[in-house]
């Protein structure tokens, strides 16, 4: 390499270095801000996770403490003071509260609690469906057969286990309506459904016999 080439290379390197320093003086604050944002974001996420964990633990502790009360009314009062973090926790709290309200004999309060859960658009769908199912059971004397039938039919196509229970109730409605053949067919489908529990299959089988039908053969009993 000649002296001229070496000189040109040194000058070029100096120019590059000067340009880099000039760029850093002008735009270096952007890089610093980017680093601060990344570090701050990570710290905030860790804080949020820790806060959510603490809230969840506090909520669980409050529920366990409430359920330790001997009287249902006392459990209802204690559950009312539990602070739920999120729609899912609020729905779970509502379902637990309704159970204790039923045991305490407060059926009207239980209906209101279940309706609040079933109408909550932010609640997980499974909680809303469970609340609707329990509410329909409590409203058996308040609703006519058509309304109850429509309510249980709305639960078809959701959670498989809850769907089977809804189908059992629809079969019972068919019996009330005097549709014996349709009821036997519906009960037979339950007996042959894999998701049906052993207890549910026995109930369906007993009803089929009581209605004068024949219980279908089932080779396996996965619901047992």
Secondary structure, DSSP 8 states (H G I E B T S, - for coil): --HHHHHHHHHHHHHHHHHHHHHHHHHHHHHHHHHHHHHHHHHHHHHHHHHHHHHHHHHHHHHHHHHT-SSHHHHHHHHHT----SHHHHHHHHHHHHHHHHHTT-HHHHHHHHHHHHT-TTS-HHHHHHHHHHHHHHTTTTS-HHHHHHHHHTTTTS-HHHHHHHHHHHHHHHHHTT-HHHHHHHHHHHHT-TTS-HHHHHHHHHHHHHTT------S--TT-
